[in-house]
Amino acid sequence: LQLGAIIAFAIITETVFQWPGVGLLFINAIQFVDIPVMAAYLMLISVMFVGINLIVDLLYFWVDPRLRVDRAGGH
């Protein structure tokens, strides 16, 4: 699953179908060169991306027992 592509296409979908949302806010920020809004949007997307990747990695560690380290000192 490519979350970055989904987020990018959400902006396109909002623009094409005229659904107001965060993507439209970002497009307007680009048009009016609103740097704080662009920075906040990119920070939000970055935090979401890192958070989702962290959750997936933790779930992967929880599901796959081969990734766990034996704490008793054995191999």
One Martini backbone bead per residue (centre of mass of N, CA, C, O) as a GRO file, in nm:
protein
   75
    1LEU     BB    1   0.095   0.037   0.024
    2GLN     BB    2   0.056   0.381  -0.097
    3LEU     BB    3   0.008   0.659   0.081
    4GLY     BB    4   0.124   0.891  -0.087
    5ALA     BB    5  -0.057   0.844  -0.336
    6ILE     BB    6  -0.328   0.882  -0.195
    7ILE     BB    7  -0.281   1.173  -0.105
    8ALA     BB    8  -0.226   1.293  -0.385
    9PHE     BB    9  -0.506   1.198  -0.510
   10ALA     BB   10  -0.684   1.360  -0.315
   11ILE     BB   11  -0.620   1.633  -0.435
   12ILE     BB   12  -0.728   1.573  -0.717
   13THR     BB   13  -1.016   1.496  -0.635
   14GLU     BB   14  -1.089   1.766  -0.501
   15THR     BB   15  -1.045   1.935  -0.757
   16VAL     BB   16  -1.231   1.794  -0.965
   17PHE     BB   17  -1.500   1.772  -0.755
   18GLN     BB   18  -1.514   2.015  -0.551
   19TRP     BB   19  -1.390   1.922  -0.269
   20PRO     BB   20  -1.354   2.037   0.029
   21GLY     BB   21  -1.018   2.046   0.170
   22VAL     BB   22  -0.690   1.999   0.232
   23GLY     BB   23  -0.606   2.002  -0.064
   24LEU     BB   24  -0.730   2.278  -0.133
   25LEU     BB   25  -0.569   2.434   0.072
   26PHE     BB   26  -0.294   2.372  -0.061
   27ILE     BB   27  -0.350   2.492  -0.338
   28ASN     BB   28  -0.407   2.780  -0.231
   29ALA     BB   29  -0.129   2.816  -0.096
   30ILE     BB   30   0.026   2.807  -0.361
   31GLN     BB   31  -0.114   3.043  -0.511
   32PHE     BB   32  -0.059   3.249  -0.242
   33VAL     BB   33   0.203   3.191  -0.089
   34ASP     BB   34   0.149   3.008   0.190
   35ILE     BB   35   0.385   2.894   0.387
   36PRO     BB   36   0.256   2.796   0.659
   37VAL     BB   37   0.048   2.605   0.527
   38MET     BB   38   0.245   2.428   0.372
   39ALA     BB   39   0.410   2.338   0.619
   40ALA     BB   40   0.175   2.211   0.779
   41TYR     BB   41   0.091   2.004   0.568
   42LEU     BB   42   0.365   1.857   0.541
   43MET     BB   43   0.381   1.782   0.840
   44LEU     BB   44   0.122   1.617   0.856
   45ILE     BB   45   0.198   1.407   0.640
   46SER     BB   46   0.461   1.315   0.775
   47VAL     BB   47   0.339   1.216   1.043
   48MET     BB   48   0.146   1.013   0.917
   49PHE     BB   49   0.358   0.842   0.772
   50VAL     BB   50   0.529   0.766   1.020
   51GLY     BB   51   0.300   0.650   1.194
   52ILE     BB   52   0.211   0.424   1.001
   53ASN     BB   53   0.487   0.286   0.982
   54LEU     BB   54   0.510   0.222   1.283
   55ILE     BB   55   0.259   0.047   1.308
   56VAL     BB   56   0.341  -0.164   1.098
   57ASP     BB   57   0.605  -0.251   1.236
   58LEU     BB   58   0.475  -0.342   1.503
   59LEU     BB   59   0.285  -0.553   1.377
   60TYR     BB   60   0.506  -0.721   1.245
   61PHE     BB   61   0.648  -0.794   1.511
   62TRP     BB   62   0.394  -0.929   1.645
   63VAL     BB   63   0.339  -1.151   1.415
   64ASP     BB   64   0.655  -1.213   1.386
   65PRO     BB   65   0.858  -1.431   1.568
   66ARG     BB   66   1.144  -1.396   1.418
   67LEU     BB   67   1.194  -1.091   1.536
   68ARG     BB   68   1.245  -1.196   1.805
   69VAL     BB   69   1.424  -1.179   2.102
   70ASP     BB   70   1.605  -1.372   2.310
   71ARG     BB   71   1.635  -1.311   2.665
   72ALA     BB   72   1.799  -1.585   2.767
   73GLY     BB   73   2.059  -1.613   2.547
   74GLY     BB   74   1.960  -1.759   2.320
   75HIS     BB   75   1.909  -1.865   1.968
   0.00000   0.00000   0.00000
